[in-house]
Amino acid sequence: MYGASPLLLSTSATLLAGDRVFVGNQPDDFAAGPLAGPADEVCVLGLGYGGSLRPVLAASPASRVTAVDLDPGMVTVTRALFHQHFPHVEFRTEVADAAAFLDGGRRYDLVLIDVYAGESYPSFVLDPAFWRRVRAATAGSTVLLNAWGLPGHLDPFAAPSPQHTLATILAPLWPDARYLPCRRNMTVVLRDAWPDPETGFPPSPTDLDERLTPTDAAVLRLQRLRLERAESFRLPDKGPTDVAGTPDADPAGSAHPPTTPEQLDAEMARRWPAMLDAVRAHADAAGADASVVGTRAFYERPDIAVPATLELARRGHPAAALLPNIAASLTFAGDTSLGWYGEWMADEAEKLAEEVPDWLVRTALPQALAMAANPLVPAWPWAPRLLDRIRALAAAR
């Protein structure tokens, strides 16, 4: 599972490290697939540099993985990369069109869909006909989709957005679709049925500490908690939002969502002022100084950021994800100035679990753990305490 030789590969689409499986990015969340259901036979649509392979196998070492990619050059490079650095990670590859691969008739217990066209969505991912074919080919299976676009703090289910379009398409096919948020990405979990809330998902594997590093084991423990609290991937039953500033139902926005980096950045910029207004209002309600909201000082002052964020979290507001998302995102740019956020989680997680459990498990803890897992920054002094808190929360469940 770990590198036979030193490796740190960082590209715009992939982050791989030889000394750890999980690196704090969206592919980590594909490990939720084997935790959600059977995973004897796994199909990965979109191989890239193989960022999803080890997360899946960390959760289910016995899985047989078939990875599909349209680019034969990418398949060759990735197989050579794994042969050199991860020779014990076994997987099959197929050079094929992901849009049609599942039509071949072979059944898989778990299907991961992680496809790009450059830095945008391939057109078929937003085509209802593709998803009807996926639904027909995966009855009784679990499907995970990397749905990226707008970050959680900018109300991504409001049109226009890729997440709005996908929720519109997927809701009739998987009425109980749910998702795990990760900054600008969501890992959508598509299943025929979810476990009874009283029994929940099967417990985490018992050998995590024997075969994984402490941080990697903590990621899998938290994944199970996140699955149990996963939120519905569907359009909310409400009118216009104060973050997006647009109605949730918008046929034109559904048909033509922003999908390129430039379009998504423009949509984020359009929503940003309304989101900041919401943060200011909640900071005022919490008795914090709202005048610094929208400046760097807001993130660097726990005495303001914490009460404002908790007020947002108590009210279930999308902007409660702002502070966690910014704190984690900055570390991937090499900026460690918001390390206090991880320390806050390490010190207060058990208290927050009583006060705002959904926000803690869905957003706050995952982004603190992403900071701890990030191989691009030095180790944090608070990371061991954070891992202890996650272990305690998992044991309490």
TORLO-556531 format. One record per residue (C-alpha): residue number from 0; residue in three letters; x, y, z. Coordinates in steps of 0.001 Angstrom, whole numbers, plus 500000, padded with zeros to 6 digits. Example, Ala and Ser with C-alpha at 12.3 -4.5 7.8 and 13.67 -1.06 7.14 Angstrom:
<atoms>
+-----+-----+--------+--------+--------+
|   n | res |   east |  north |     up |
+-----+-----+--------+--------+--------+
|   0 | ALA | 512300 | 495500 | 507800 |
|   1 | SER | 513670 | 498940 | 507140 |
+-----+-----+--------+--------+--------+
</atoms>
This chain:
<atoms>
+-----+-----+--------+--------+--------+
|   n | res |   east |  north |     up |
+-----+-----+--------+--------+--------+
|   0 | MET | 500000 | 500000 | 500000 |
|   1 | TYR | 502924 | 502326 | 500714 |
|   2 | GLY | 505697 | 503362 | 498372 |
|   3 | ALA | 508625 | 501082 | 497644 |
|   4 | SER | 510577 | 504244 | 496820 |
|   5 | PRO | 510062 | 507930 | 497676 |
|   6 | LEU | 507280 | 509639 | 495744 |
|   7 | LEU | 505489 | 512980 | 495864 |
|   8 | LEU | 503503 | 513691 | 492702 |
|   9 | SER | 501489 | 516902 | 492607 |
|  10 | THR | 499603 | 517928 | 489464 |
|  11 | SER | 496472 | 519996 | 488867 |
|  12 | ALA | 494437 | 516769 | 488929 |
|  13 | THR | 496345 | 514362 | 491197 |
|  14 | LEU | 498258 | 514312 | 494471 |
|  15 | LEU | 500112 | 511080 | 495324 |
|  16 | ALA | 502527 | 510439 | 498189 |
|  17 | GLY | 504439 | 507255 | 498846 |
|  18 | ASP | 504334 | 507552 | 502640 |
|  19 | ARG | 500553 | 507889 | 502919 |
|  20 | VAL | 497414 | 506669 | 501169 |
|  21 | PHE | 495190 | 509653 | 501934 |
|  22 | VAL | 496351 | 513154 | 501025 |
|  23 | GLY | 493361 | 515360 | 501892 |
|  24 | ASN | 491744 | 515615 | 498451 |
|  25 | GLN | 488521 | 514260 | 496939 |
|  26 | PRO | 489890 | 510868 | 495762 |
|  27 | ASP | 490315 | 510002 | 499452 |
|  28 | ASP | 486531 | 509838 | 499651 |
|  29 | PHE | 486327 | 506962 | 497189 |
|  30 | ALA | 487313 | 504831 | 500188 |
|  31 | ALA | 483703 | 505280 | 501283 |
|  32 | GLY | 482614 | 502905 | 498518 |
|  33 | PRO | 483749 | 499656 | 500178 |
|  34 | LEU | 482461 | 500949 | 503515 |
|  35 | ALA | 479016 | 501515 | 501999 |
|  36 | GLY | 478539 | 498059 | 500514 |
|  37 | PRO | 480144 | 495022 | 498853 |
|  38 | ALA | 483259 | 495754 | 496806 |
|  39 | ASP | 484559 | 492423 | 495557 |
|  40 | GLU | 484554 | 493678 | 491955 |
|  41 | VAL | 485297 | 497368 | 491484 |
|  42 | CYS | 485236 | 499425 | 488293 |
|  43 | VAL | 486999 | 502803 | 488162 |
|  44 | LEU | 485887 | 504965 | 485242 |
|  45 | GLY | 488694 | 507499 | 484825 |
|  46 | LEU | 492126 | 506243 | 485867 |
|  47 | GLY | 494264 | 509377 | 485576 |
|  48 | TYR | 497385 | 508881 | 487673 |
|  49 | GLY | 495591 | 506362 | 489881 |
|  50 | GLY | 494624 | 508659 | 492752 |
|  51 | SER | 491531 | 506592 | 493601 |
|  52 | LEU | 493153 | 503140 | 493572 |
|  53 | ARG | 494902 | 503020 | 496936 |
|  54 | PRO | 492032 | 504688 | 498860 |
|  55 | VAL | 489678 | 501945 | 497670 |
|  56 | LEU | 492157 | 499178 | 498450 |
|  57 | ALA | 492948 | 500653 | 501862 |
|  58 | ALA | 489289 | 500169 | 502747 |
|  59 | SER | 489010 | 496792 | 501015 |
|  60 | PRO | 492371 | 495106 | 500346 |
|  61 | ALA | 490776 | 492077 | 498677 |
|  62 | SER | 488882 | 494082 | 496040 |
|  63 | ARG | 489580 | 493283 | 492394 |
|  64 | VAL | 489851 | 496591 | 490574 |
|  65 | THR | 489392 | 497290 | 486862 |
|  66 | ALA | 490412 | 500823 | 485864 |
|  67 | VAL | 489181 | 502323 | 482598 |
|  68 | ASP | 490674 | 505255 | 480714 |
|  69 | LEU | 490273 | 506487 | 477152 |
|  70 | ASP | 493899 | 507648 | 476894 |
|  71 | PRO | 496320 | 504753 | 476261 |
|  72 | GLY | 499261 | 507009 | 477089 |
|  73 | MET | 497819 | 507741 | 480526 |
|  74 | VAL | 497266 | 504039 | 481168 |
|  75 | THR | 500877 | 503273 | 480225 |
|  76 | VAL | 502283 | 506040 | 482417 |
|  77 | THR | 500163 | 505092 | 485422 |
|  78 | ARG | 500973 | 501406 | 485177 |
|  79 | ALA | 504691 | 502278 | 485044 |
|  80 | LEU | 504286 | 504652 | 488002 |
|  81 | PHE | 502622 | 501993 | 490138 |
|  82 | HIS | 505044 | 499294 | 489005 |
|  83 | GLN | 507933 | 501373 | 490303 |
|  84 | HIS | 506459 | 502891 | 493447 |
|  85 | PHE | 503550 | 500630 | 494458 |
|  86 | PRO | 504384 | 497201 | 493022 |
|  87 | HIS | 502069 | 495385 | 495436 |
|  88 | VAL | 498985 | 497373 | 494354 |
|  89 | GLU | 497237 | 495158 | 491828 |
|  90 | PHE | 494676 | 496363 | 489289 |
|  91 | ARG | 493559 | 495641 | 485743 |
|  92 | THR | 493329 | 498332 | 483090 |
|  93 | GLU | 491133 | 498767 | 480052 |
|  94 | VAL | 491599 | 501372 | 477328 |
|  95 | ALA | 487987 | 502236 | 476563 |
|  96 | ASP | 485414 | 504997 | 476498 |
|  97 | ALA | 484023 | 505413 | 480022 |
|  98 | ALA | 480716 | 506589 | 478564 |
|  99 | ALA | 480021 | 503138 | 477098 |
| 100 | PHE | 482128 | 500745 | 479182 |
| 101 | LEU | 479344 | 499626 | 481507 |
| 102 | ASP | 477259 | 498610 | 478498 |
| 103 | GLY | 479492 | 495555 | 478125 |
| 104 | GLY | 477383 | 493515 | 480498 |
| 105 | ARG | 479915 | 492726 | 483223 |
| 106 | ARG | 478545 | 493426 | 486689 |
| 107 | TYR | 480493 | 495283 | 489377 |
| 108 | ASP | 479729 | 495644 | 493075 |
| 109 | LEU | 481166 | 499153 | 493150 |
| 110 | VAL | 481604 | 501689 | 490342 |
| 111 | LEU | 483641 | 504883 | 490762 |
| 112 | ILE | 483121 | 507655 | 488199 |
| 113 | ASP | 485924 | 510216 | 488114 |
| 114 | VAL | 486142 | 511516 | 484562 |
| 115 | TYR | 487381 | 514796 | 483130 |
| 116 | ALA | 487762 | 516376 | 479708 |
| 117 | GLY | 490823 | 518506 | 480321 |
| 118 | GLU | 489739 | 520630 | 483285 |
| 119 | SER | 486020 | 520365 | 482562 |
| 120 | TYR | 483250 | 517790 | 482602 |
| 121 | PRO | 482923 | 515455 | 479619 |
| 122 | SER | 479589 | 516239 | 478022 |
| 123 | PHE | 478177 | 512764 | 478728 |
| 124 | VAL | 478393 | 513245 | 482535 |
| 125 | LEU | 475668 | 515900 | 482310 |
| 126 | ASP | 473572 | 513862 | 479867 |
| 127 | PRO | 470538 | 512097 | 481405 |
| 128 | ALA | 470872 | 509266 | 478859 |
| 129 | PHE | 474280 | 508297 | 480272 |
| 130 | TRP | 472882 | 508049 | 483794 |
| 131 | ARG | 469920 | 505957 | 482683 |
| 132 | ARG | 472453 | 503486 | 481245 |
| 133 | VAL | 474507 | 503553 | 484443 |
| 134 | ARG | 471368 | 502921 | 486477 |
| 135 | ALA | 470417 | 499931 | 484344 |
| 136 | ALA | 473927 | 498467 | 484572 |
| 137 | THR | 474375 | 498883 | 488332 |
| 138 | ALA | 471152 | 497695 | 489943 |
| 139 | GLY | 472058 | 496432 | 493397 |
| 140 | SER | 475526 | 498022 | 493235 |
| 141 | THR | 477003 | 501159 | 494773 |
| 142 | VAL | 478064 | 504007 | 492480 |
| 143 | LEU | 480297 | 506886 | 493581 |
| 144 | LEU | 480650 | 510043 | 491490 |
| 145 | ASN | 483148 | 512864 | 491827 |
| 146 | ALA | 480836 | 515850 | 491278 |
| 147 | TRP | 482865 | 519051 | 491272 |
| 148 | GLY | 481968 | 522654 | 490689 |
| 149 | LEU | 481007 | 525193 | 493361 |
| 150 | PRO | 482189 | 524878 | 496978 |
| 151 | GLY | 479749 | 524074 | 499746 |
| 152 | HIS | 479796 | 527575 | 501236 |
| 153 | LEU | 478371 | 529011 | 497971 |
| 154 | ASP | 475162 | 526941 | 497975 |
| 155 | PRO | 476097 | 524646 | 495062 |
| 156 | PHE | 472603 | 523199 | 494704 |
| 157 | ALA | 471263 | 526551 | 493525 |
| 158 | ALA | 471266 | 526990 | 489758 |
| 159 | PRO | 473312 | 527501 | 487738 |
| 160 | SER | 475873 | 524918 | 488850 |
| 161 | PRO | 477021 | 521433 | 487838 |
| 162 | GLN | 475787 | 520074 | 491164 |
| 163 | HIS | 472309 | 521501 | 490532 |
| 164 | THR | 472193 | 519876 | 487105 |
| 165 | LEU | 473428 | 516513 | 488393 |
| 166 | ALA | 470961 | 516531 | 491297 |
| 167 | THR | 468151 | 517193 | 488835 |
| 168 | ILE | 469255 | 514257 | 486678 |
| 169 | LEU | 470033 | 511755 | 489442 |
| 170 | ALA | 467062 | 512300 | 491784 |
| 171 | PRO | 464541 | 510309 | 489681 |
| 172 | LEU | 467039 | 507436 | 489268 |
| 173 | TRP | 468399 | 507264 | 492823 |
| 174 | PRO | 465823 | 508985 | 495066 |
| 175 | ASP | 468035 | 508613 | 498141 |
| 176 | ALA | 471357 | 509783 | 496686 |
| 177 | ARG | 473666 | 511303 | 499299 |
| 178 | TYR | 477045 | 512993 | 499263 |
| 179 | LEU | 480285 | 513680 | 501117 |
| 180 | PRO | 481527 | 517270 | 500638 |
| 181 | CYS | 485172 | 518163 | 500011 |
| 182 | ARG | 485638 | 521858 | 499276 |
| 183 | ARG | 484797 | 522264 | 495546 |
| 184 | ASN | 483997 | 518576 | 495150 |
| 185 | MET | 481275 | 516232 | 496303 |
| 186 | THR | 481499 | 512461 | 496328 |
| 187 | VAL | 477972 | 511408 | 495479 |
| 188 | VAL | 476970 | 507988 | 496841 |
| 189 | LEU | 474274 | 506270 | 494776 |
| 190 | ARG | 472623 | 503187 | 496306 |
| 191 | ASP | 469306 | 501399 | 495990 |
| 192 | ALA | 468841 | 501578 | 499773 |
| 193 | TRP | 470634 | 502815 | 502880 |
| 194 | PRO | 471028 | 500890 | 506147 |
| 195 | ASP | 468581 | 501328 | 508956 |
| 196 | PRO | 469742 | 504308 | 511056 |
| 197 | GLU | 469701 | 502168 | 514184 |
| 198 | THR | 472141 | 499595 | 512828 |
| 199 | GLY | 474110 | 501798 | 510433 |
| 200 | PHE | 476932 | 500624 | 508230 |
| 201 | PRO | 479192 | 497698 | 509142 |
| 202 | PRO | 481942 | 498649 | 511605 |
| 203 | SER | 485301 | 499804 | 510284 |
| 204 | PRO | 487829 | 497025 | 509633 |
| 205 | THR | 489493 | 495861 | 512842 |
| 206 | ASP | 493023 | 495734 | 511424 |
| 207 | LEU | 493377 | 499408 | 510488 |
| 208 | ASP | 496123 | 500110 | 513011 |
| 209 | GLU | 498137 | 497078 | 511899 |
| 210 | ARG | 498269 | 497887 | 508195 |
| 211 | LEU | 497842 | 501670 | 507969 |
| 212 | THR | 499521 | 504765 | 509388 |
| 213 | PRO | 497632 | 506530 | 512199 |
| 214 | THR | 496431 | 509291 | 509858 |
| 215 | ASP | 495288 | 506868 | 507162 |
| 216 | ALA | 493429 | 504803 | 509779 |
| 217 | ALA | 491749 | 507975 | 511080 |
| 218 | VAL | 490530 | 508846 | 507583 |
| 219 | LEU | 488754 | 505498 | 507293 |
| 220 | ARG | 487243 | 505815 | 510766 |
| 221 | LEU | 485901 | 509240 | 509874 |
| 222 | GLN | 484622 | 508022 | 506494 |
| 223 | ARG | 482219 | 505682 | 508240 |
| 224 | LEU | 480903 | 508484 | 510456 |
| 225 | ARG | 480491 | 510691 | 507382 |
| 226 | LEU | 478503 | 508009 | 505570 |
| 227 | GLU | 476127 | 507747 | 508507 |
| 228 | ARG | 475492 | 511502 | 508388 |
| 229 | ALA | 475706 | 511947 | 504628 |
| 230 | GLU | 473336 | 514602 | 503353 |
| 231 | SER | 470816 | 514129 | 500528 |
| 232 | PHE | 472100 | 514968 | 497065 |
| 233 | ARG | 468957 | 516671 | 495927 |
| 234 | LEU | 467579 | 520143 | 495432 |
| 235 | PRO | 466372 | 521664 | 498709 |
| 236 | ASP | 462692 | 522388 | 499193 |
| 237 | LYS | 462995 | 526136 | 499438 |
| 238 | GLY | 462830 | 529330 | 497442 |
| 239 | PRO | 465612 | 531750 | 496554 |
| 240 | THR | 468729 | 531484 | 498691 |
| 241 | ASP | 470656 | 534314 | 500312 |
| 242 | VAL | 473972 | 532872 | 499125 |
| 243 | ALA | 473366 | 532120 | 495480 |
| 244 | GLY | 470890 | 534908 | 494919 |
| 245 | THR | 469053 | 532765 | 492365 |
| 246 | PRO | 466032 | 530444 | 492478 |
| 247 | ASP | 466764 | 526781 | 493079 |
| 248 | ALA | 464675 | 525740 | 490098 |
| 249 | ASP | 466032 | 527173 | 486838 |
| 250 | PRO | 465585 | 525135 | 483679 |
| 251 | ALA | 468068 | 527255 | 481729 |
| 252 | GLY | 470630 | 526941 | 484500 |
| 253 | SER | 470138 | 523177 | 484560 |
| 254 | ALA | 470630 | 522828 | 480815 |
| 255 | HIS | 473679 | 525096 | 480583 |
| 256 | PRO | 475561 | 525103 | 483879 |
| 257 | PRO | 479065 | 526553 | 484223 |
| 258 | THR | 481567 | 523748 | 483712 |
| 259 | THR | 484907 | 525261 | 482711 |
| 260 | PRO | 487256 | 526711 | 485350 |
| 261 | GLU | 486651 | 530196 | 483983 |
| 262 | GLN | 482865 | 529835 | 484101 |
| 263 | LEU | 482917 | 528384 | 487592 |
| 264 | ASP | 485236 | 531103 | 488894 |
| 265 | ALA | 482883 | 533737 | 487449 |
| 266 | GLU | 479878 | 532119 | 489142 |
| 267 | MET | 481764 | 531951 | 492426 |
| 268 | ALA | 482599 | 535654 | 492156 |
| 269 | ARG | 478924 | 536437 | 491491 |
| 270 | ARG | 477786 | 534582 | 494614 |
| 271 | TRP | 480573 | 535773 | 496906 |
| 272 | PRO | 479075 | 539112 | 498057 |
| 273 | ALA | 475766 | 537547 | 499110 |
| 274 | MET | 477622 | 534828 | 501006 |
| 275 | LEU | 479695 | 537441 | 502857 |
| 276 | ASP | 476520 | 539331 | 503748 |
| 277 | ALA | 475189 | 536137 | 505341 |
| 278 | VAL | 478416 | 535647 | 507317 |
| 279 | ARG | 478269 | 539273 | 508534 |
| 280 | ALA | 474664 | 538851 | 509665 |
| 281 | HIS | 475521 | 535716 | 511629 |
| 282 | ALA | 478636 | 537310 | 513101 |
| 283 | ASP | 476437 | 540164 | 514344 |
| 284 | ALA | 473967 | 537657 | 515787 |
| 285 | ALA | 476840 | 535977 | 517638 |
| 286 | GLY | 478089 | 539281 | 519034 |
| 287 | ALA | 481300 | 539193 | 516968 |
| 288 | ASP | 482880 | 542048 | 515028 |
| 289 | ALA | 481437 | 541708 | 511529 |
| 290 | SER | 483515 | 544533 | 510064 |
| 291 | VAL | 486419 | 542205 | 509201 |
| 292 | VAL | 484281 | 539678 | 507311 |
| 293 | GLY | 485552 | 539614 | 503748 |
| 294 | THR | 489137 | 540363 | 504755 |
| 295 | ARG | 492056 | 538120 | 505650 |
| 296 | ALA | 491683 | 539202 | 509269 |
| 297 | PHE | 488424 | 537268 | 509581 |
| 298 | TYR | 490187 | 533943 | 509029 |
| 299 | GLU | 493147 | 534853 | 511215 |
| 300 | ARG | 491065 | 535893 | 514237 |
| 301 | PRO | 489489 | 532931 | 516029 |
| 302 | ASP | 487657 | 535321 | 518355 |
| 303 | ILE | 485556 | 536385 | 515328 |
| 304 | ALA | 485676 | 533412 | 512973 |
| 305 | VAL | 484682 | 530806 | 515575 |
| 306 | PRO | 481486 | 532420 | 516929 |
| 307 | ALA | 480371 | 533477 | 513439 |
| 308 | THR | 480959 | 529976 | 512061 |
| 309 | LEU | 479196 | 528281 | 514954 |
| 310 | GLU | 476201 | 530573 | 514531 |
| 311 | LEU | 476056 | 529593 | 510857 |
| 312 | ALA | 476429 | 525910 | 511754 |
| 313 | ARG | 473637 | 526015 | 514352 |
| 314 | ARG | 471304 | 527408 | 511701 |
| 315 | GLY | 472385 | 524907 | 509043 |
| 316 | HIS | 473587 | 527661 | 506727 |
| 317 | PRO | 475791 | 526691 | 503727 |
| 318 | ALA | 478299 | 529412 | 504641 |
| 319 | ALA | 479236 | 527409 | 507752 |
| 320 | ALA | 481581 | 525574 | 505367 |
| 321 | LEU | 483529 | 528749 | 504563 |
| 322 | LEU | 486084 | 528632 | 507389 |
| 323 | PRO | 486837 | 524880 | 507116 |
| 324 | ASN | 487136 | 525082 | 503338 |
| 325 | ILE | 489430 | 528119 | 503379 |
| 326 | ALA | 491625 | 526715 | 506160 |
| 327 | ALA | 492194 | 523463 | 504261 |
| 328 | SER | 492513 | 525093 | 500839 |
| 329 | LEU | 495245 | 527428 | 502020 |
| 330 | THR | 497392 | 524537 | 503217 |
| 331 | PHE | 497361 | 523057 | 499717 |
| 332 | ALA | 498823 | 526360 | 498535 |
| 333 | GLY | 501547 | 526011 | 501178 |
| 334 | ASP | 499985 | 528564 | 503543 |
| 335 | THR | 499953 | 527292 | 507139 |
| 336 | SER | 498699 | 530491 | 508770 |
| 337 | LEU | 495305 | 528972 | 509672 |
| 338 | GLY | 496761 | 526089 | 511624 |
| 339 | TRP | 494737 | 527331 | 514576 |
| 340 | TYR | 491659 | 525850 | 512898 |
| 341 | GLY | 493053 | 522321 | 513133 |
| 342 | GLU | 494039 | 522946 | 516733 |
| 343 | TRP | 490489 | 524097 | 517494 |
| 344 | MET | 489132 | 520832 | 516092 |
| 345 | ALA | 491741 | 518811 | 518008 |
| 346 | ASP | 490801 | 520505 | 521284 |
| 347 | GLU | 487028 | 520899 | 520920 |
| 348 | ALA | 485774 | 518062 | 518686 |
| 349 | GLU | 483981 | 516174 | 521446 |
| 350 | LYS | 482226 | 519324 | 522655 |
| 351 | LEU | 481264 | 520262 | 519094 |
| 352 | ALA | 479920 | 516738 | 518567 |
| 353 | GLU | 477238 | 517540 | 521123 |
| 354 | GLU | 476474 | 521036 | 519830 |
| 355 | VAL | 476715 | 520797 | 516012 |
| 356 | PRO | 477262 | 517113 | 515159 |
| 357 | ASP | 476234 | 517248 | 511504 |
| 358 | TRP | 478513 | 520181 | 510687 |
| 359 | LEU | 481368 | 518632 | 512645 |
| 360 | VAL | 481255 | 515244 | 510912 |
| 361 | ARG | 480276 | 516390 | 507430 |
| 362 | THR | 482568 | 519396 | 507055 |
| 363 | ALA | 484625 | 520590 | 510018 |
| 364 | LEU | 486521 | 517420 | 510983 |
| 365 | PRO | 487120 | 516240 | 507384 |
| 366 | GLN | 488803 | 519523 | 506486 |
| 367 | ALA | 490939 | 519518 | 509637 |
| 368 | LEU | 491952 | 515945 | 508824 |
| 369 | ALA | 492697 | 517013 | 505239 |
| 370 | MET | 495137 | 519542 | 506686 |
| 371 | ALA | 496776 | 516792 | 508739 |
| 372 | ALA | 496983 | 514429 | 505745 |
| 373 | ASN | 498346 | 517013 | 503302 |
| 374 | PRO | 501882 | 515937 | 502274 |
| 375 | LEU | 502768 | 519422 | 500992 |
| 376 | VAL | 503159 | 520989 | 504464 |
| 377 | PRO | 505121 | 520001 | 507578 |
| 378 | ALA | 503495 | 517875 | 510263 |
| 379 | TRP | 501201 | 519806 | 512597 |
| 380 | PRO | 501801 | 519591 | 516367 |
| 381 | TRP | 498061 | 519195 | 516958 |
| 382 | ALA | 497618 | 516299 | 514493 |
| 383 | PRO | 498076 | 513439 | 517034 |
| 384 | ARG | 495390 | 514980 | 519258 |
| 385 | LEU | 493048 | 515268 | 516282 |
| 386 | LEU | 493533 | 511584 | 515478 |
| 387 | ASP | 492749 | 510711 | 519101 |
| 388 | ARG | 489515 | 512724 | 518943 |
| 389 | ILE | 488431 | 510934 | 515773 |
| 390 | ARG | 489174 | 507553 | 517335 |
| 391 | ALA | 487090 | 508488 | 520378 |
| 392 | LEU | 484145 | 509677 | 518265 |
| 393 | ALA | 484264 | 506519 | 516157 |
| 394 | ALA | 484382 | 504325 | 519267 |
| 395 | ALA | 481441 | 506167 | 520804 |
| 396 | ARG | 479339 | 505371 | 517743 |
+-----+-----+--------+--------+--------+
</atoms>
